[in-house]
């Protein structure tokens, strides 16, 4: 089936079987590999993307569904040459270790700051809770989101 989806501000044409997940299309067809495959059940946050500004699991969203939304992946957060405020804050706070969860955390943090520019720590914790991290960077990620908020997303 042929679909047109808006990814990172550009219309992209896809010819994929019906039921193809957005995650598979992003990685396999569009070459946007920063979105990670984790659990395949929407429970780990590794595959999160923004759909109309809301963090969603791309492993659970079909390309048909994605065609109805503006999709932003972690590659679309910066401008290609410069990191955005959330990405910079994650670097400055060393809020990544193995990096597997990082793209999902960046997406969750971006969605939070878009709807709540000055979140309390408990709001940050709630926003990042769906993002599983086995390396233990959660406290640094919280500090990174606080920093991005202070620096005026």
C-alpha positions as CSV (number, residue, x, y, z in Angstrom):
1,X,0.0,0.0,0.0
2,X,1.1,3.5,-0.7
3,X,1.1,6.1,2.1
4,X,2.3,9.6,2.6
5,X,3.4,10.6,6.1
6,X,4.8,13.8,7.5
7,X,8.0,13.0,9.3
8,X,10.3,15.7,10.7
9,X,8.5,18.3,8.7
10,X,8.8,16.6,5.3
11,X,6.2,14.6,3.4
12,X,7.6,11.1,2.9
13,X,6.1,8.5,0.5
14,X,6.1,4.9,1.6
15,X,5.0,1.7,-0.2
16,X,4.7,-0.9,2.6
17,X,2.3,-3.7,3.4
18,X,-0.9,-2.8,5.3
19,X,-0.3,-3.1,9.0
20,X,3.4,-2.1,8.9
21,X,4.4,-0.4,12.1
22,X,5.6,3.1,12.1
23,X,8.8,1.9,13.8
24,X,9.6,-0.6,11.0
25,X,8.9,2.1,8.3
26,X,11.1,4.7,10.1
27,X,14.0,2.3,10.5
28,X,13.8,0.1,7.4
29,X,12.3,2.3,4.8
30,X,13.2,5.8,5.8
31,X,16.6,5.1,7.4
32,X,15.7,7.0,10.6
33,X,17.4,4.6,13.0
34,X,17.6,6.7,16.2
35,X,14.1,5.3,17.1
36,X,14.9,2.0,18.7
37,X,13.1,-1.3,18.9
38,X,12.8,-2.4,22.5
39,X,10.0,-4.6,23.7
40,X,7.6,-4.4,20.7
41,X,4.7,-3.9,23.1
42,X,4.8,-0.2,23.9
43,X,6.0,-0.8,27.4
44,X,9.7,0.3,27.3
45,X,9.7,3.8,25.6
46,X,12.7,3.0,23.3
47,X,10.5,3.5,20.2
48,X,8.8,6.8,21.2
49,X,8.2,9.4,18.6
50,X,6.0,12.6,18.7
51,X,2.7,12.3,17.0
52,X,1.2,15.8,16.9
53,X,3.4,16.7,19.9
54,X,2.4,13.7,22.0
55,X,4.9,10.9,22.9
56,X,3.7,7.6,21.4
57,X,5.0,4.1,20.9
58,X,5.9,3.7,17.2
59,X,5.9,0.0,17.6
60,X,2.1,0.1,18.2
61,X,1.3,2.7,15.6
62,X,0.7,1.6,12.0
63,X,1.8,3.6,9.0
64,X,-1.9,4.1,8.3
65,X,-2.4,5.7,11.7
66,X,0.8,7.7,11.3
67,X,-0.5,9.2,8.1
68,X,-3.1,11.1,10.1
69,X,-0.4,12.9,12.3
70,X,2.7,15.0,12.2
71,X,5.5,12.7,13.3
72,X,8.7,13.9,14.8
73,X,11.6,11.5,15.6
74,X,14.7,12.3,17.6
75,X,16.4,13.1,14.4
76,X,13.9,15.9,13.9
77,X,14.5,17.6,17.3
78,X,17.6,19.5,16.3
79,X,18.2,21.2,13.0
80,X,20.9,18.7,11.7
81,X,23.7,21.0,12.6
82,X,22.7,22.0,16.2
83,X,21.2,20.1,19.1
84,X,17.9,21.4,20.5
85,X,17.7,22.5,24.2
86,X,16.7,19.0,25.5
87,X,19.4,17.2,23.5
88,X,22.0,19.7,24.8
89,X,20.8,19.4,28.4
90,X,21.1,15.6,28.1
91,X,24.7,15.9,26.9
92,X,25.6,18.6,29.5
93,X,24.1,16.4,32.3
94,X,25.7,13.2,31.0
95,X,22.2,11.7,30.9
96,X,23.0,8.7,28.8
97,X,25.1,5.7,29.3
98,X,24.6,2.9,26.8
99,X,22.2,5.2,24.9
100,X,19.5,2.7,24.1
101,X,16.8,4.5,26.0
102,X,18.0,8.0,25.2
103,X,16.0,8.7,22.1
104,X,12.8,7.8,23.8
105,X,13.6,9.9,26.9
106,X,14.4,12.8,24.6
107,X,11.0,12.4,23.0
108,X,9.2,12.1,26.4
109,X,11.0,15.2,27.7
110,X,10.2,17.2,24.6
111,X,6.5,16.3,24.8
112,X,6.5,17.3,28.5
113,X,8.2,20.6,28.0
114,X,5.9,21.5,25.1
115,X,2.8,21.2,27.3
116,X,4.5,22.3,30.6
117,X,7.5,24.6,30.1
118,X,8.3,24.7,33.8
119,X,7.5,21.3,35.2
120,X,7.9,20.2,38.8
121,X,10.2,17.2,39.5
122,X,7.2,14.9,40.0
123,X,5.9,15.9,36.6
124,X,9.2,15.1,35.1
125,X,9.4,11.7,36.8
126,X,5.9,10.9,35.6
127,X,6.8,11.9,32.0
128,X,9.9,9.8,32.0
129,X,8.4,6.8,33.8
130,X,7.4,4.9,30.7
131,X,11.1,5.0,29.5
132,X,12.9,2.0,30.9
133,X,16.6,2.4,31.5
134,X,18.8,-0.4,32.8
135,X,21.9,1.7,33.1
136,X,20.5,4.0,35.9
137,X,20.6,7.4,34.3
138,X,17.1,8.4,35.5
139,X,18.4,11.0,38.0
140,X,20.6,12.6,35.4
141,X,17.7,12.6,32.9
142,X,15.6,14.4,35.5
143,X,18.3,17.0,36.0
144,X,18.6,17.3,32.2
145,X,14.9,18.1,31.8
146,X,15.1,20.6,34.7
147,X,18.1,22.2,32.9
148,X,16.3,22.4,29.6
149,X,13.3,23.9,31.3
150,X,15.5,26.5,33.0
151,X,17.3,27.4,29.8
152,X,13.9,28.2,28.2
153,X,12.9,25.6,25.7
